Amino acid sequence: MLGQNRTVNIVVGVTGGIAAYKTVHLVRLLTKAGHDVTVVPTEDALRFVGTPTWEALSRHPVTTSVHDDVARVRHVALGQGANLVIVAPATANSIAKITAGIADNLLGTTLLATEAPVLLAPAMHAEMWRNAATQANIATLTSRGVHLVGPADGELAGGDSGPGRMAEPEQILEAALALLAPRDLEGLRVVVSAGGTREPIDPVRFLGNRSSGRQGIALAADAAARGADVTVVAANISADVLADARHPSIRVLPVGTAAELADAMKEAARAADIVIMAAAVADYRPATVSEHKLTKEQGLLTRLDLVENEDVVAALAASRAEGRAPHGQTIVAFAAETSEDPVERRERARRKRERKGVDLLAVNLANADHGFEKRDNAVEIVGGGGAVVSSASGSKHAVARAILDAVRSMR
């Protein structure tokens, strides 16, 4: 696994976009972790960041030509020897060429010659990203098993804003970590719920929560990278977060309410080996839903009668206990807590794990720095007998890996 006692050979392709300046930091992160990094820029890329920079950071000679180092058949050897190929930034033009299999430079031949995972970090203006040709190319590449990280929605070159901003180097590193993880979930079926449910009050209002779905999507992406066949039951997740679930082994089932999520999870869990309940599910819903917008003038907003929703994860655990799920199915639940006292959090987690009948419960601290709507998380994983079997903090992909490691260990 990348960064954990194993040096891997990584090719970093750089194409001609302004975001190439961010790839400098990515190469630094990879080499600092002790890995063998070869940078393969295009001619256009060198107009943004020059050869001396790439050679100094990677400690390898850099060329764009297939005619250099011919004796070693470099244009094929780089791809054959790679454990991972990253293209960052991946411009609209380079994505089109990769899709078509065009190999008119060293990066193109390297991509055609490799059997290693390929990770693209798209970067372009929003109109180019949304263009039907780009989206068709992305769909083709992901169907072939090419992986994506980003793009993010944010400020672009020239002062524009929208989807197309290259993922940050740390995010690309996290995606690389997932791709180089051991394939220890090969052949297993994993179901993950993600996001936050919404309970309608009237046509324009709902009861909801602040869950972005990032933790659940990170779990799904990492499970797929480890060889699992994954179903994501996705409750109200934005397109930029959901983009991280683009993988040929991931199927996404969109839902809205707690009842819809419960139905989808029960159906998907019938054949699942591992069930992870990462969604934030509303505990209550309005007793009635108005067909028309409630108004203050009518005095209809002063009272809201609620009824309790089903405890979805407890119902899944009960189905397993009653033999309506595969023998040996593993169920993981989450509990968001705001208490800063770790002893209190652990005690609440132990009681909740026992009450719900799950195998593992990940209790996460939800505060200004971690949890809902944040990129970082911090969890303790409580297992049988109330023991804390693992803990993790940092990015949600790092937390996802720790949770899947704990699941694999207990299986």
JOWO-V38889 format. One record per helix or strand. SS is the DSSP state (alpha for helix, beta for strand). FROM is the first residue (numbers start at 1). LEN is the number of residues. If there is no record, write none. Layout:
((SS FROM LEN) (SS FROM LEN))
This chain:
((beta 9 6) (alpha 20 13) (beta 36 6) (alpha 45 3) (alpha 51 8) (alpha 70 3) (alpha 74 8) (beta 84 7) (alpha 92 9) (alpha 106 8) (beta 117 6) (alpha 126 5) (alpha 132 12) (beta 147 2) (beta 152 4) (alpha 157 3) (beta 161 5) (alpha 169 11) (beta 189 8) (beta 199 4) (beta 205 3) (alpha 214 12) (beta 229 7) (alpha 239 7) (beta 250 6) (alpha 258 12) (beta 274 4) (beta 280 1) (beta 284 3) (beta 306 3) (alpha 312 10) (beta 330 8) (alpha 342 15) (beta 360 6) (beta 376 7) (alpha 384 3) (beta 388 8) (alpha 396 15))
